[in-house]
Amino acid sequence: MKLLHLFIPHSTTHQRAPLLHWHFLLIYLLLFILLRVGFDVVSMFKPGILGVNSNITVEKIIAETNQERQKLGLGSLSMNTSLNAAAQAKAQNMFEENYWAHFSPSGKDPWGFILSSGYKFAYAGENLARNFYTSEDTVRAWMNSPSHKENMINGRYKEIGVAVVDGVLQGQKTTLVVQMFGTTATDLATFKPEVTAGSQKSVKVLAVSEVSKVQKALIDPFQVTKGVGMGIIVGIAALLLIDLVVLKRRGVLIFTHHHLAHLSLLALTGTTLITSHGGQIL
């Protein structure tokens, strides 16, 4: 019976169930924070255990990209082997130097990878993505970002190179997607060469696929965090409903704006968790 009292309002004062008191809510929050800290510690000392196992392909990325362009009446991008090589080299360098950025810690920039592949560009752009589960999710995220979308639907780009490479980045197993856009100087001889990068005109890109030798991640931290978060929200919502039902049966229920605010906040938080994704673009 004592355990039951944790879940229902007090029998005489009709105060909320102890599990809904502020100190218990603080405990839920602390446990959630500890979970996140625990993942960071595991990534530091046991790299590769945590991560995302994706199902992304180069062909699908290019097809989805061209589909978005066709919706706007733009021509399809042609795959270019030199841009593929540039994207592959960029992805490998990101794993080697362990960074998540357009520019490497050693000072290498996207345009250097493109030029090193033998591609003489008049216009060029780069998009990066990681920790997505599907090609569709990756392209959708780029299209939802104004700067990345600008690269995706840029009419000056004629060719594309994509690499999808698995590896361990910053302690977690991930799938990097590098996308390189370009137009050669010979195709645009009348235009002044320029580059689009960073937040201005950079787009996350997928690159040539590589057969991964990296073992599958054992734990997906995003899905675990999402599951725990949803569990906490559902638990609190259930306690609130029990609270309302018990007080109504006792004839002492007074439904106030506080109840509505709490339920609305839980619904909003739950919706945010459900619709969230663990992928990142740059």
Residue pairs with C-beta under 8 A, 6 or more apart in sequence:
5 17
5 18
6 17
6 18
6 19
7 17
7 19
7 239
7 242
8 17
8 242
8 243
8 246
9 15
9 16
9 17
9 243
9 246
9 247
9 250
14 247
14 250
14 252
16 243
17 239
17 242
17 243
18 24
19 239
20 236
20 239
20 240
20 243
25 236
28 232
28 236
32 225
32 228
32 229
32 232
35 224
35 225
35 228
36 225
39 50
39 221
39 224
39 225
42 49
42 50
42 171
42 219
43 49
43 50
43 170
43 171
43 172
44 171
47 168
47 171
47 172
48 168
48 171
48 172
48 173
48 214
48 215
48 217
49 173
49 217
49 218
49 219
50 171
50 172
50 173
50 217
50 218
50 219
50 220
50 221
51 131
51 168
51 172
51 173
51 174
51 217
51 219
51 220
51 221
52 131
52 132
52 133
52 172
52 173
52 174
52 175
52 217
52 220
52 222
52 278
53 173
53 216
53 217
53 220
54 131
54 132
54 133
54 134
54 175
55 133
55 134
55 135
56 132
56 133
56 134
56 135
56 138
56 164
56 175
56 177
56 206
57 135
57 164
57 209
58 162
58 163
58 164
58 206
58 207
58 208
58 209
60 135
60 136
61 135
61 138
61 139
61 162
61 164
61 177
61 179
61 206
62 77
62 79
62 160
62 162
62 206
64 135
64 136
64 138
64 139
65 77
65 139
65 152
65 160
65 179
66 76
66 77
68 139
68 143
68 152
68 153
69 75
69 76
69 77
69 152
69 153
70 76
72 153
74 153
74 155
75 155
75 158
77 157
77 158
77 159
77 160
77 181
78 158
78 159
78 160
79 159
79 160
79 161
79 162
80 119
80 159
80 160
80 161
80 182
81 161
82 114
82 117
82 118
82 119
82 161
83 114
83 117
83 119
83 159
83 160
83 161
83 180
83 181
83 182
84 161
84 162
84 163
84 180
84 207
84 208
85 117
85 161
85 208
86 113
86 114
86 116
86 117
86 119
86 161
86 180
86 207
87 113
87 161
87 162
87 163
87 178
87 179
87 180
87 205
87 206
87 207
87 208
88 163
88 165
88 178
88 207
88 208
88 210
89 113
89 116
89 117
90 110
90 113
90 126
90 163
90 178
90 180
90 207
91 163
91 165
91 167
91 176
91 178
91 207
91 210
92 165
93 104
93 108
93 113
94 100
94 104
94 169
94 176
94 178
95 165
95 167
95 168
95 169
95 176
97 104
97 105
97 106
98 169
98 170
99 105
100 128
100 130
100 169
100 170
100 280
100 282
101 282
102 109
102 110
102 126
102 128
102 197
102 198
102 202
102 282
103 109
103 110
109 197
110 124
110 126
110 180
110 197
110 202
111 121
111 124
111 195
111 197
113 180
114 121
114 124
114 180
114 182
115 121
119 182
119 184
120 184
120 185
120 186
121 182
121 183
121 184
121 185
121 193
121 195
122 183
122 184
122 185
122 187
122 188
122 191
122 193
122 194
123 154
123 156
123 157
123 181
123 182
123 183
123 188
123 191
123 193
123 194
123 195
123 196
124 180
124 181
124 182
124 183
124 195
124 196
125 151
125 154
125 157
125 180
125 181
125 182
125 195
125 196
125 197
125 201
125 202
125 203
126 151
126 178
126 179
126 180
126 181
126 197
126 202
126 203
126 204
126 205
127 142
127 148
127 151
127 152
127 177
127 178
127 179
127 181
127 202
127 203
127 204
127 205
127 281
127 282
128 176
128 177
128 178
128 179
128 202
128 204
128 205
128 281
128 282
129 138
129 141
129 142
129 176
129 177
129 179
129 204
129 205
129 206
129 279
129 280
129 281
129 282
130 169
130 174
130 175
130 176
130 177
130 279
130 280
131 174
131 175
131 222
131 278
131 279
131 280
132 138
132 141
132 175
132 177
132 277
132 278
132 279
133 277
133 279
135 206
137 277
137 279
138 177
138 204
138 206
138 279
139 152
141 148
141 204
141 277
141 279
141 281
142 148
142 149
142 151
142 152
142 179
142 203
142 204
142 281
143 149
143 152
145 204
145 281
147 199
147 200
147 201
147 202
147 203
148 202
148 203
148 204
148 281
149 203
150 196
150 201
150 203
151 157
151 179
151 181
151 196
151 201
151 202
151 203
152 203
154 181
154 196
154 201
156 183
156 188
157 181
157 182
157 183
158 182
158 183
158 184
158 187
159 181
159 182
159 183
159 184
160 179
160 180
160 181
160 182
160 205
161 179
161 180
161 182
161 205
161 207
161 208
162 177
162 178
162 179
162 180
162 205
162 206
162 207
162 208
163 176
163 177
163 178
163 205
163 206
163 207
163 208
163 209
163 210
164 175
164 176
164 177
164 206
164 207
164 208
164 209
164 210
165 175
165 176
165 178
165 207
165 209
165 210
165 212
166 173
166 174
166 175
166 176
166 210
166 212
166 214
167 173
167 174
167 176
167 212
167 214
168 174
168 214
169 176
172 217
172 221
173 214
173 215
173 216
173 217
177 204
177 205
177 206
177 207
178 205
178 206
178 207
179 203
179 204
179 205
179 206
179 207
180 205
180 207
181 203
181 205
185 193
196 202
202 282
204 281
204 282
220 278
221 278
222 277
222 278
223 278
226 273
226 276
226 278
229 269
229 273
230 270
230 273
230 274
233 266
233 269
233 270
233 273
234 270
236 266
237 263
237 266
237 270
240 259
240 262
240 263
240 266
244 253
244 255
244 259
247 253
